[in-house]
């Protein structure tokens, strides 16, 4: 397997080469836009959402017309992870739609925290699905910038995104939600479970994702040990997503 890395200048490229090895080549000027791959197809989530790659207002308007009756969320495939195509994100979106409908039917207001927000897609979807407020965090400042741009693009600029390392995070007392998404990796989840439990309201749900099926038993066992109840476990390909709940005191 190989890795290609673009650097804006030769000095940076040579520094990477000294650290990791490899070959430095100058990239020839080309029409990169013409070489770019076609945008990914829209992702349908239940009968509630459609995730598309629209960038402009005209493209957004066309998507809304084509998918009338669904909430359209535009997430161009930029640097931040999360266009809805990956099994981990897609499964959390489906679970989020189901949970939002259950809460609405029960007449219960709800808010959402997204731990490891990437593109911001889950927090944006939560607002579209009726969350009174939504907040997301990521340790990558570029992801936060992209998430804020996506919130603006989708008409929910009130969704808050902050740069946070979840393994060093000390959440504030007000940072507790009825619904929490943690689409991370198994090893990070295992270390973060004590913090995750602090931000879920009693009786609230947590969507745990980003877990390889070979790591799922051990990871979810750590979640149970921390105090969660696993209500649903879904395997899509090599990935596992689980819906867990924090029991009421």
Secondary structure, DSSP 8 states (H G I E B T S, - for coil): -------SSHHHHHHHHHHH-----------HHHHS------EEETTTEEEE---SHHHHHHHHHHTTTSEEEE--S-SSS-SS-SHHHHHHHHHHHHHHHHHHHTT----EEEES-TTSHHHHHHHHTT-S-EEEEES-HHHHHHHHHHHHHTT-TT-EEEE--TTT----TT--EEEEEEE--HHHHHHHHHHHHHTEEEEEEEEEEEEEHHHHHHHHHHHHHHTEEEEEEEEETTEEEEEEEE---
